[in-house]
Amino acid sequence: MRKAILPSLIIIAASLLVIRIFYLQIINDSFKLKSDNNAIKIKYDYPERGYIYDRNGKLLVANQPSYDIMVIPKDVKKLDTLEFCQLLDITKEDFLKK
């Protein structure tokens, strides 16, 4: 009887750990969502450049913001072309150009 208690406790503890690991990795996806949100957020902060003037004080080069739009194709459900063009302030013809 005493010889069976220790191995049975080890088997029970190991099986409880395996069940808990299975639950956390397969069934409960909250940790996966947290890790995806943590891993995918990328934000670049570019420094503002200085202004360049000529010797007469005329402004030659100024700062102009530009933006990059990146889309993950599998995350796009249905694309409303007109609404997308309005958001970007472009015409539909500019959007359809390749």
N, C-alpha and C positions, 0 to 999 in steps of 0.2 A: 504494500500500500504506500509506504513512504517513498519507494523508488519511483512510483508513478506520479507523485504530486509535483515534483520539480519539472520534469519534462512536459507535463500537461500545462503547468503555469507558463512555461516558455512558449509552447504552441499557442495557447490562448492569447498571450501578449503579442506574439508575432502576427497572429491572424487579425487581432484588433488593429494593429498598426497598418497592415495591408489593406484592410477595409477602409480605414480613415484616409490613407493615401489615395485609394481608388475614388472615394467620395470627393476629395479635394481636387483631383486632377480630371476626372471624367464627368461626374454629375454636377458639381457646383462650379459654374464658370465665372464667378465674380472675380477671382484672382486673375483669370485669363484676361478679362476685360480691363482690369486695372493695369496689368502689364502691357497690354496693347496700347492703352491710352498714354502710358508713360513712355513707351518706345517710339511711338509714331509722331508725337508732337515735336516738330522742329521749327524753330523760329530763328531767322537770321536778322541781325540788327547791324546794318551797314552804317559806318560813320559818315557824317556829312562832310563833303569836301569844301574847301575854301573857294572864294570867288577870285577870278583872275582878271586883273585890269591891265590895260595897256599904259604906256607912259603918259598919256594925256588924261587918264582917269576914266576912260570909256570901258564899260564892262564887256569883257570878251566871253567869259565862261561863267555860268551860274549853275546852281544845283537844280536838277529836275528829277523828281521821283519817278521810278519805273517799277513795275510790279511783274512778278512771274506767277502764272497760274498753273498749278499742278493738280492733276486729277487722277485718282485711282479708278481705272475703268470698271472694276467689279463693284465699286460703291455707287456708281451712277445708275439710278433706276430708270427714269424717263426724263428726257431732256426737252424742255420747252424752249425752242430756238429763239422765239421772239422775246421771251422773258430774259433769257441768257444775254441776248444782244442789248437789251435795255440796261441790264446790270453793268455791262462792260462799256456802255455808251458807244456802241459801234452799229453799223448798218448790217442788215442781213446779207447783203452782197459781200461785205468785208469778211463776214463769218464763213461764207461759202467758198471764198478764194482758198486755194491750196498753196 
